[in-house]
């Protein structure tokens, strides 16, 4: 039988330091994963602060393509993702975007709000629409999708006119 004495027992002093470092790395990784989940959930359910604030004449909206058109009677009207707004006859509408940007629809114009990576995006399908946006150093250009592609504007005020094609 062999007996260990305090002088003959070799301690690994470094073992405690390695375990402490390992736990510290685990805590840092856990904190990073938690921040990632928080950021994802924060922006996932976030809706845009977009409102229809003024109308003249007949202005209609629908929440998605399957819904029927409803008149925009009570203002301001909150516009959510996939909402479509259109003007008919001699009508006009004004939409207020985040950061005080504005979109003005003239007669026979139609526009759809889309959600793309936390940004406000628009799809213009018909008519004349005037866009007025504020300068943003993070966003150098503004994109509007149309039926034939995409228009990229580098200014803060621009107008897109889509004329109906003859068959």
Beta strands, then each sheet from edge to edge (+ up, - down):
strand 1: 50-62
strand 2: 70-71
strand 3: 77-79
strand 4: 84-96
strand 5: 102-105
strand 6: 110-116
strand 7: 119-132
strand 8: 142-146
strand 9: 149-153
strand 10: 157-162
sheet 1: 2+ 1- 3+
sheet 2: 2+ 1- 4+ 5- 7+ 6-
sheet 3: 2+ 1- 4+ 5- 7+ 8+ 9-
sheet 4: 2+ 1- 4+ 5- 7+ 10-
end
